[in-house]
C-alpha cells in the first residue's frame, strides 16, 4: 500500500475511531470494514464570533456560572423529554425513521416559538422552501416569524446564523451538510463530524440553541459516525410506525436532564398532537377478558403508564419453536419462557411464543417480567387473567418475584383508571398508603402469582360471579 499522506488520518464509519494509518477493520468496535481516509485536521481561520484569540486556561474556582433560563417549546411532551425546555447554546439531535414526523415536529415547534415572539431560522438541506411552505399550509401555519434557508454548506449556514441571530435554529438534516474544504462527499464521516462541530462551536459562542435531525439505519441506530452522538448535548429518538397514529419521543442522552422521560404524540390531520392521558389512550381499544392479555404499570421517567402486554402460543411445526418479541428484549423473553417451563411446569417446548407490547412502546422496566409471564401462561392454559387486574414484578431464575420500585405510584395510576387488583412481589409489601377501591395482592413466587391470576374450577366460578377467595 502506498505510504500515507502527511496530515491524513483514517476513521471508522461506524464509531468514529481515528487512526494515523489505514487498517482493514476497526479495533474499537470490531467492525469488519476498512477505515476511510480523511484529512486529520481542518483548521480554518478563527471566525469573529469565536473570538480574536484562543481562550486561556482558567482555574475552576474563578469561573463564573451562567444561569440561562430554558426556552420552552410548543409541546409540553417535548419539554418533558428535554428536562423542561431547550438550554441556550445547546445542540439537540433528533433521530427517527423516514416518515415518522421529524420535520413535522420541527415545523410545529418553530411555529410555536415564533408565535411567542422569537424568530426561528429553519435550514433545510433535503426539501425546498416551497415544499416546506406546502406542508405549513397543510398544517394551517401562517409561517410568520419562521425564516427558511435552503443550504447545505456548513460555513454558509454559520454565516447566516451569525448575521441573523435567531432565538432558535433548526437544521434538517445533519447528513446533508458538507464543508467545502474537505475532499469527501456529503454524508461521509469527516463531513458529518466537521459540519456538526462548526455549527456546535457557533451555538456555544452565541448561546443560541440548535436542533438538528438525523437519519437512522435499518437497525434503528443513528446513521453516521458514533462520535456524532458524543458531540451533541442531547439525543432524542422519535419512534413509531409511519402508518400508525402514535409517536413516542424518547431521550437517549441529555447533559441537562434525565434520559428516562418519554413523550407520547398522536399524528393527525393537523400534525402531531400531544396525548394528555397516555394510559387511558393505550388501553382504549383493549378487549376485556381476552386470553393472553395482561396490564402492567411501568415507569417511564417520572410518569407511570399502564401498558397492555399480549401473548400468543401455538403448536410449532419447526424443530426449534419460534420466540418472537415485539416491544421487549428478545433474551428476556427466552429467560421468562425457560422459567415458566422449569419453575411453573408450563410445556413450551413444542409451542411458538409470540409476545407483543401494544401501542408501539418498548418495555425496558424489569417489572414487566411478571406481566409477560402471566400473558404467556394465560395463552397456554386458555384462561384469561382475572378481570380488573394489573401486575408488576421482576422474575428471577429461581422463580422468585423481586421487589419493584415506586410501587405506590403504580398503584395510584391503576386505581385512577378503575382497576380492582394490583399484583406485586411480596418483597414490595413495605409501608405504603392504601388506595380506596384497589386491593394489593403480594406473592413470593411466580407460581403462586400464576395460580391466583389464572383461576380454574371452583375458584374461576366464584370469580365470575363477583366473589374471590376472600369474599370481596
DOGUTOR-777068 format. One record per residue (C-alpha): residue in one letter; z, x, y. Coordinates in steps of 0.02 Angstrom, whole numbers, plus 50000, padded with zeros to 5 digits. Layout:
DOGUTOR-777068
AZXY;...
***
This chain:
DOGUTOR-777068
X500005000050000;X499635006350174;X501055013450275;X501975000550380;X501525000050563;X502815006150685;X503854992350760;X503394979950623;X504594970350514;X504454958350368;X505274941450348;X505634929050210;X504814912350243;X506234902950158;X507844910350228;X507264921850370;X507884937950288;X507204953150382;X506694969650302;X505934985350378;X504714986750232;X503654974850130;X504334967749966;X503614955749840;X505184944949835;X506684940849944;X508294949849891;X509354937449992;X508814920449923;X507874926849769;X506294917749823;X504834924549721;X503654925149868;X503134940949963;X503874944350134;X502714940850280;X502374953350418;X502794950350600;X503254960950749;X505084965750735;X505344963350920;X504504952851051;X505454958251205;X504724952351367;X505174954451548;X506764945251592;X506484928551672;X507284923851837;X508334910451752;X509054923651634;X509744934451774;X509174950651852;X510254961851744;X510874960851565;X512674954651550;X514064967451534;X515464966151404;X516964955751459;X518714955051393;X519044938151312;X520624935251412;X519664936551576;X518294924151529;X518404907551622;X518244891951516;X516884879951569;X517344861951531;X515744851851526;X515814833151500;X514734827151358;X513184817351403;X513234800351314;X511644795051227;X510914777451218;X511544775051039;X513404774751005;X512984779150824;X512114794950885;X513614799050994;X514734797050842;X513724809550740;X513654822050884;X515524820650916;X515484809751072;X513824814551151;X512744829751180;X513534845251256;X512634852651409;X511684868451362;X511694864351176;X510164863651062;X510114849550936;X508874849650792;X508414832750716;X507574833650546;X506784820050443;X505304814850337;X503674809250418;X503754791150474;X505644789550462;X505824786650650;X506224803350733;X505004801150877;X505554783050900;X507364788350913;X506924801951039;X505944789751146;X507324776751143;X508624789951184;X507574796351328;X507344778751397;X509204775251385;X509674790951481;X508314787951610;X509004770451638;X510644778551689;X509774788851823;X509454805151729;X507704812451721;X507064816951547;X505654828951505;X504824824551340;X503744838651270;X502544833151134;X501574845151026;X500974832550898;X500434817451000;X499504815051161;X500314807151313;X499264791351290;X499864789451110;X501674790351165;X501314777951303;X500634765851173;X502244767351073;X503254764851230;X502314748751270;X502564742651094;X504434745551108;X504494737151278;X504934752551381;X504284754851557;X504374773751545;X505154775551717;X506164791551729;X505384799151572;X504124813051607;X502874818251474;X502144835351441;X500874839051304;X501114857651275;X501424869451129;X501564886251217;X503414890551220;X503284900951379;X502384886951471;X503684874651411;X505084885651477;X504164887451643;X504014868551663;X505824866351614;X506384878951744;X505374870451880;X505834852651831;X507674855051783;X507884838451689;X509524830851633;X508894831551453;X507404840051370;X506564834551209;X505324844451103;X504314836150965;X504164846350858;X504754864350836;X503434868250704;X502024865850832;X502674878950956;X501974896350975;X502164911851083;X500554919551147;X501154937451125;X501424935450937;X499914937650822;X500424924850690;X499944906550695;X501004891650747;X502244886350615;X502484903850545;X504214911550527;X504034922850678;X503314909250791;X504624896150748;X506054908450768;X505454916250931;X504944899651010;X506624891950972;X507524907451035;X506644907051204;X506994888651231;X508784890851173;X509074905151297;X508454894251438;X509574879851384;X511114890951381;X510724898451551;X510334881851636;X511644870851547;X510304858051504;X510374850651327;X508814851351220;X508434840051071;X507094846350952;X506334838250798;X505884847350638;X504924843550480;X505684843550307;X504984849150140;X504694837649991;X506404842849925;X507204836150085;X507714852950161;X507204858550335;X505484866550337;X505274884150405;X506444899050408;X508254895750365;X508764906050516;X508214891350625;X509724881250568;X510884895750611;X510174897250787;X510394879450848;X512074871450891;X511894855450790;X510784849450648;X510634830850608;X509574822850473;X508784805650489;X508674798850314;X507904783250241;X506384776250155;X504934774550275;X504564757250203;X506374751350210;X507334744750359;X508894755550358;X509044773250427;X510544784750408;X510884798650532;X511944812350453;X512554828550530;X512484844650429;X513024856650567;X513944853950731;X514774867750832;X515594854950945;X516214841850822;X516364835750645;X514944835750519;X515664821450417;X515114807050529;X513604796150492;X512664783550598;X511774768450524;X510244760650604;X509044746650564;X507204748250602;X506504732650683;X505044727350790;X505904734150946;X506294751050869;X507934757150798;X509434745750815;X511244750350783;X512184741950640;X513884736850710;X514654731850542;X513824742550409;X514974737350266;X514514719050287;X512664723150304;X512634734250149;X513414720450045;X512414706150121;X511184704149975;X512404707949835;X512354696349684;X514104690349641;X514624692749459;X513184704449419;X513384715649267;X513404734249307;X513904732149489;X515464739149574;X516054741149754;X516814757449815;X517654760549984;X517074777850038;X517484787650194;X516064794250299;X516974804450430;X518194792750516;X517314776950458;X517694767650295;X516164759750213;X516034747750067;X514564752849959;X513844744749804;X513514755549651;X512364748649517;X512114754949339;X510874750149204;X510904755849023;X509544752548895;X509114759248721;X508144775448733;X506554779348638;X506664797848681;X507544811448580;X508584815548734;X509094799748830;X508724799949016;X510024801049154;X509384795149323;X510474797049479;X509884789249641;X511104792349784;X512344803649696;X512404820849618;X511494821849451;X512764833849374;X514154822049424;X513314808149327;X513174819249173;X515034823149184;X515534804849200;X514414799949054;X515254813248946;X516994807348996;X516554789248958;X515914794048787;X517364805448739;X518874797648825;X518424779148833;X517374777848674;X515764771148751;X514234775248647;X513004782648772;X512154795048655;X510654783548624;X510594774848793;X509644778648952;X510844777949101;X510174773949274;X511354773649425;X510854768149599;X511804767749765;X511224752649864;X510674754650044;X509984772350036;X511684780650055;X512084796649964;X513864797349899;X514744813949921;X516524807349911;X517324811349740;X518254794749750;X516624786249699;X516824792849520;X517804777649462;X516514765549533;X515084774549443;X516064774949279;X516524756449288;X514734751549331;X514094760849176;X515454753249066;X515054735949133;X513224737949089;X513614744348913;X514834730248874;X513784717248968;X515344711149057;X515464710149247;X516864718749340;X518234707149400;X517674697249550;X518254702349724;X518724719849665;X518434736949744;X518814753149653;X519084771149709;X519664786549616;X519144803849559;X518924805749371;X519484821649282;X518804828849120;X520344822949027;X520024805149082;X521414805149211;X521214797149381;X521604808649526;X522264803449696;X521114798349839;X521444802350020;X521744789450158;X521844775050036;X522674764050167;X521094764050274;X520044759850122;X521224745650080;X521134738650257;X519234738650253;X519204729650086;X520444716750149;X519424713850307;X517934708550201;X518964697150089;X519164707349930;X520644702449822;X520964717949715;X520914736549755;X520974748249605;X521684765549643;X522364780049539;X524214779349501;X524424795849594;X523934786849754;X525374774549739;X526404783149876;X527064774250027;X525964762650125;X525864745850207;X525444730750104;X523944720550158;X524074701750150;X522854693850029;X522404710149940;X523304717549789;X523324736049750;X523134739849565;X523524757649507;X523084765549339;X523394783049270;X521814784749165;X520014779149165;X520264769949000;X521654759249075;X520594755149228;X519114750149118;X520234738949011;X520874729649164;X519244728849264;X518194722849115;X519244708949036;X518724701648870;X519284687148763;X520804677648823;X521024689048975;X519254685149032;X519524666449010;X521124667349114;X520234677249249;X518774664949256;X520004650549282;X520814659549428;X522364667149346;X522604685249299;X523874693049181;X525214692449316;X524914674049352;X524194677149526;
***
